[in-house]
Amino acid sequence: MANKNTARWMTLVICLVAMNPVYGLLYEEDFRFRHWGTAEGLPDNTVTSITQTENGFLWLGTSHGLVRFDGHQFTVIDLYKLSRKKTSNDITYLLSERNKLYIGDRNGSVSLFSNGQIEVVNDLHSKDGDEIYAIHREQDNTLHVRRKLSGGFVIHINNKQFSHSKVEIIADFVRKPGPSTPLLDTGNSLWVGTIEDGLVLFFKEQQFYWTEKTGLTSNIIVTLYEDAENNIWIGTQNGGLLKAELIVFANTHTTLSEYSVSTDLQTILANRKKTYPFSVHIKKVSKDDDVPFDLSRKDHAFTFTLPYFNQPEDVQFKYQLSGYDEGWVEAGGARFAHYKKLPPGDYTFNIVAMDKQQQWQTKTVQYMFTVKPGFWQSINCLGFC
């Protein structure tokens, strides 16, 4: 059953859409829900929180750790191990700030995850089951935090130092126990998740309902999120991760927010930017150190990816190693490059991505490095030899 906050959201949106004329009528069958679960790499089929960082990656909270998703692969991060047992893998809430994450867990603690490292920012003792329900960042460098049982507290951030003070009542932003917080998307459509009755959508003067019988993998909706490209993500209990997709104009990846502005395909495509907003991310650079008398160990391997959630299999990469490659190397969908026995010198690895239809491409990302000569290649050694 919807709570009071849900009712207020519904009233607001019904008033908004009542002023708009109905055009481009849709039906339940015009939507589909793409699904990811443990079979696709999720550590757990319950997704408790979803957010996105500025670099484009989607982050998921589960009961078995933090998950980074680029549309192609899930990367699971063991926070319990990373923090040396100071925090939990049972995540209940995520808040993104640029490329950092504030993480609330089932034990009632809040942590900061940044650059692959984690720091616990509060040490308040929690009661059993006193999980984090919501985190909100204020402009005065404070985090307002809501717990399930013991109310709220404020974390003060000052020069990367954290202190806290307990408060009895905090703002109405908090998520109360029950259904996920309703989501008002960019196109003024309202998405409402329920505890056992599935998903509800208010689009202009239309209403849509989905359950397990009509495409959902679970009737229990835990969290809803709209990403930077207006995709709608749905975290469920025991049903994994879902993405709502509009089937109208097949293969154009039109979102509901785009469709709410215009139902004309040419207008939608013309309004899209030709430069994709996120950059290729070089995930890992591995190299062999120079070892005396082993002339073969000059290998460099690059692993890269691109956060892209609309048909990620359509993403194509090309790269060039300046100082070695004569031109660009077409990698297709492969996300790695390997160079063997590079001679000494300065190099720049250039990588760019685009879609198959070449409707957009990313900015070129560069990684510069130097291969130093072995001692046997030095002038003194050559002269001595």
C-alpha positions in Angstrom: 0.0 0.0 0.0 1.3 3.4 -0.9 2.4 5.6 2.0 1.6 9.3 2.5 4.7 10.4 0.5 3.6 8.3 -2.4 0.1 9.8 -2.3 1.5 13.3 -2.3 3.6 12.5 -5.3 0.7 11.0 -7.2 -1.5 14.1 -6.5 1.3 16.4 -7.7 1.8 14.5 -11.0 -1.9 14.0 -11.7 -2.2 17.8 -11.5 0.7 18.3 -13.8 -0.4 15.9 -16.5 -4.0 17.1 -16.4 -2.8 20.3 -18.1 -1.1 18.5 -21.0 -3.0 17.1 -24.0 -2.8 13.4 -24.7 -0.9 12.4 -27.8 1.1 9.4 -28.8 -0.9 6.9 -26.7 1.1 4.0 -25.4 0.1 0.5 -24.1 1.6 -1.9 -21.6 2.9 -4.0 -24.5 4.9 -1.1 -25.8 7.3 -1.6 -22.9 9.6 -4.4 -22.0 11.9 -5.0 -19.1 15.5 -6.1 -19.7 16.7 -8.3 -16.9 20.1 -9.0 -15.2 20.5 -11.4 -12.3 23.1 -13.8 -10.8 23.3 -15.7 -14.0 24.7 -12.5 -15.6 27.1 -11.7 -12.8 25.2 -10.0 -10.1 26.3 -11.3 -6.6 22.7 -11.3 -5.4 19.2 -11.0 -6.9 18.1 -8.3 -4.5 19.2 -4.8 -5.5 18.6 -2.3 -2.7 20.0 0.9 -4.2 21.0 2.4 -7.5 23.0 5.5 -8.4 25.4 6.8 -11.1 28.7 8.6 -10.8 29.9 11.4 -13.1 32.1 9.0 -15.1 29.0 7.2 -16.2 29.2 4.0 -14.2 26.1 2.6 -12.6 26.5 1.5 -9.0 24.3 -1.1 -7.3 23.9 -2.0 -3.6 23.3 -5.6 -2.8 23.5 -7.8 0.3 26.7 -9.3 -1.1 28.7 -6.2 -1.8 29.0 -3.1 -4.0 28.6 -3.6 -7.7 29.9 -1.4 -10.6 28.1 -1.8 -13.9 29.2 -0.5 -17.3 26.3 -2.1 -19.3 28.7 -4.9 -20.4 30.0 -6.5 -17.2 29.4 -6.4 -13.4 32.4 -5.8 -11.1 31.8 -6.8 -7.5 33.7 -5.0 -4.7 34.0 -6.8 -1.4 33.7 -3.8 1.0 34.0 -6.1 4.1 37.5 -7.3 2.9 38.5 -3.9 1.6 37.7 -2.1 4.9 39.4 -4.9 6.9 36.1 -5.9 8.5 35.1 -2.4 9.5 32.0 -2.3 7.3 29.4 -4.6 5.8 28.7 -5.9 2.4 25.0 -5.7 3.1 24.3 -2.4 1.5 21.0 -0.5 2.0 21.6 2.9 0.4 24.0 4.6 -2.0 24.5 8.4 -2.6 26.8 9.5 -5.4 28.8 12.8 -5.3 30.8 13.3 -8.5 32.9 10.1 -8.6 32.6 9.3 -4.9 30.0 7.2 -3.1 28.5 7.4 0.4 27.4 4.0 1.4 24.8 3.0 4.1 24.7 -0.6 5.3 22.5 -3.0 7.2 24.6 -2.4 10.4 23.8 1.3 10.5 27.2 2.6 9.4 28.1 5.1 6.7 31.2 4.8 4.6 32.9 6.8 1.8 34.1 4.9 -1.2 36.6 6.9 -3.5 39.4 5.9 -5.8 39.0 2.2 -4.9 39.4 2.9 -1.2 36.8 2.9 1.6 36.6 4.9 4.8 34.1 4.5 7.6 32.8 8.0 8.4 30.6 7.3 11.5 31.2 5.1 14.4 27.8 5.3 16.1 26.9 1.9 17.7 23.7 0.6 16.1 21.1 -1.8 17.3 20.3 -5.0 15.6 18.4 -4.3 12.4 19.1 -0.5 12.7 19.9 -0.1 9.0 20.6 3.0 7.0 17.4 4.1 5.1 18.6 7.3 3.5 21.5 9.7 3.1 21.3 13.3 1.9 24.1 15.8 1.2 23.4 19.4 2.3 25.2 22.4 0.9 26.8 23.2 4.3 29.0 20.1 4.1 26.8 17.9 6.2 25.2 14.5 5.5 21.7 13.9 6.9 21.3 10.2 7.6 18.2 8.3 8.5 18.2 5.0 10.4 15.4 2.5 10.6 15.0 2.4 14.4 17.0 5.1 16.1 16.0 8.1 14.0 18.5 10.4 12.3 22.0 11.9 12.7 24.1 14.4 10.9 27.7 13.8 9.8 29.8 17.0 9.6 32.5 17.0 6.9 35.4 19.4 7.5 38.7 19.1 5.6 38.0 15.4 5.1 37.4 15.0 8.8 34.1 13.5 10.0 32.2 14.1 13.1 28.5 13.4 14.0 25.6 14.6 16.1 22.4 12.8 16.7 19.1 14.4 15.9 15.5 13.2 16.6 13.8 14.5 13.5 15.3 15.2 10.0 13.9 16.4 6.7 11.1 14.6 4.9 13.5 13.5 2.1 14.0 10.2 3.9 12.7 6.9 2.6 10.3 5.4 5.1 10.1 1.6 5.5 7.9 0.2 2.7 7.7 0.8 -1.1 10.6 2.5 -2.9 10.5 6.2 -3.2 8.4 7.3 -6.2 10.4 8.6 -9.1 9.4 11.7 -11.1 11.5 11.4 -14.3 12.8 14.1 -16.6 9.7 13.8 -18.8 7.3 14.4 -15.9 6.2 10.7 -15.8 5.7 9.2 -12.3 7.0 5.7 -11.5 5.8 4.1 -8.3 7.2 0.8 -6.9 5.1 -1.2 -4.5 5.8 -3.9 -1.9 3.8 -6.7 -3.6 1.8 -5.2 -6.4 4.6 -4.5 -8.9 5.2 -1.3 -10.8 2.9 1.6 -11.6 3.5 4.3 -14.2 1.6 7.6 -14.7 2.4 8.9 -18.2 0.4 12.1 -19.1 -3.3 10.9 -18.6 -2.5 7.3 -18.9 -1.7 4.7 -16.2 0.2 1.5 -16.6 0.6 -1.5 -14.2 3.1 -4.3 -14.4 3.5 -7.4 -12.3 5.2 -10.8 -12.6 2.4 -11.8 -14.9 3.2 -9.0 -17.4 6.9 -8.8 -17.6 8.4 -8.1 -14.1 10.7 -10.6 -12.4 9.4 -9.6 -9.0 6.4 -7.8 -7.6 8.5 -6.3 -4.8 10.1 -3.1 -6.0 12.9 -1.9 -3.7 14.4 1.1 -5.6 13.9 3.2 -8.7 16.5 5.4 -10.5 16.8 7.5 -13.7 20.3 7.7 -15.2 22.0 10.5 -17.1 20.5 9.2 -20.4 17.0 9.0 -19.0 17.0 5.2 -18.7 14.7 3.9 -15.9 16.3 1.3 -13.6 14.4 -0.9 -11.2 15.9 -2.8 -8.3 13.8 -5.7 -7.0 13.7 -8.2 -4.2 14.8 -11.6 -5.5 14.2 -10.5 -9.1 17.5 -8.8 -9.9 18.0 -5.6 -11.9 15.6 -4.4 -14.5 15.7 -1.6 -17.1 12.4 -0.3 -18.6 12.6 0.0 -22.4 10.2 1.6 -24.8 9.7 -0.6 -27.9 8.3 2.2 -30.0 10.8 2.9 -32.8 12.7 -0.3 -32.5 16.5 -0.2 -32.3 16.6 3.6 -31.7 16.7 3.2 -27.9 14.1 6.0 -27.4 13.4 6.7 -23.7 10.1 7.6 -22.3 11.4 11.1 -21.5 12.3 11.6 -25.2 9.0 10.3 -26.3 7.1 12.6 -23.9 8.7 15.6 -25.7 8.2 14.4 -29.3 6.7 11.3 -30.9 8.5 12.1 -34.2 11.5 9.8 -34.7 13.5 12.3 -36.8 13.1 15.0 -34.2 14.2 12.7 -31.4 17.3 11.6 -33.3 18.1 15.2 -34.4 18.1 16.3 -30.8 20.6 13.7 -29.7 24.2 14.8 -29.2 26.8 13.3 -31.6 29.4 13.2 -28.9 28.7 10.6 -26.2 28.8 12.2 -22.7 31.0 9.6 -21.1 34.6 8.7 -21.9 36.3 5.4 -22.4 37.7 4.2 -19.1 41.1 2.4 -19.1 40.5 -0.1 -16.3 43.9 -1.7 -16.1 47.3 -1.3 -17.6 49.6 -4.3 -17.0 53.3 -4.4 -18.0 56.3 -6.5 -17.5 59.2 -4.9 -15.6 62.6 -4.8 -17.4 64.5 -7.8 -16.2 68.3 -8.2 -17.1 69.0 -10.7 -19.8 65.3 -11.3 -20.6 64.8 -9.3 -23.8 61.2 -10.6 -24.3 59.7 -8.9 -21.3 58.5 -5.6 -22.9 54.8 -6.5 -23.0 52.0 -4.0 -22.3 48.3 -4.9 -22.0 45.4 -2.5 -21.8 41.9 -3.3 -20.6 39.2 -0.7 -21.2 35.5 -0.2 -21.2 32.7 2.4 -21.8 29.7 2.9 -19.6 26.8 2.4 -22.1 23.5 0.9 -21.3 21.5 0.9 -24.6 22.6 -2.2 -26.5 26.2 -2.3 -25.1 27.0 -5.0 -27.6 26.8 -2.3 -30.3 29.8 -0.4 -28.9 32.9 -0.5 -31.1 36.4 0.5 -30.1 39.4 1.5 -32.0 42.9 2.3 -30.7 46.3 3.5 -31.7 49.7 3.4 -30.0 51.4 6.5 -31.1 55.1 5.7 -31.7 54.3 2.2 -32.8 51.1 1.8 -34.8 51.0 3.3 -38.2 47.2 3.9 -38.0 44.1 3.1 -36.0 43.4 -0.5 -35.0 39.7 -1.5 -35.3 39.0 -3.6 -32.2 35.3 -4.2 -32.7 33.6 -5.1 -29.4 36.9 -6.4 -27.9 37.9 -4.5 -24.7 41.6 -5.2 -24.6 44.8 -4.5 -26.5 48.1 -6.3 -26.1 51.6 -5.1 -27.3 54.6 -7.5 -27.2 58.3 -6.6 -27.0 57.9 -2.9 -27.4 61.3 -1.2 -28.1 62.5 1.6 -25.7 60.8 4.9 -26.3 57.9 7.2 -25.4 54.4 6.0 -26.3 50.8 7.3 -26.2 47.9 4.9 -26.2 44.8 6.4 -27.8 41.4 4.9 -27.5 38.0 6.0 -28.8 34.5 4.3 -28.9 31.5 4.6 -31.2 28.3 2.8 -31.9 27.8 0.5 -35.0 25.6 3.1 -36.7 28.3 5.8 -36.0 25.6 8.1 -34.6 27.9 9.1 -31.8 31.5 8.7 -30.7 33.5 9.5 -27.6 36.3 11.8 -27.1 39.8 10.2 -27.4 41.3 9.1 -24.2 45.1 8.9 -23.9 47.5 7.1 -21.7 51.2 8.1 -21.9 54.1 5.9 -20.8 57.8 5.2 -21.4 59.6 2.0 -22.0 63.1 2.3 -20.6 66.0 0.5 -22.1 67.6 -2.4 -20.3 71.1 -1.9 -19.0 72.3 -4.0 -21.9 70.9 -1.5 -24.3 72.7 1.5 -22.7 75.5 3.4 -24.5 78.0 2.4 -21.8 77.1 -1.2 -22.1 77.3 -1.2 -25.9 80.7 0.5 -25.7 81.9 -2.0 -23.2 80.6 -4.9 -25.2 
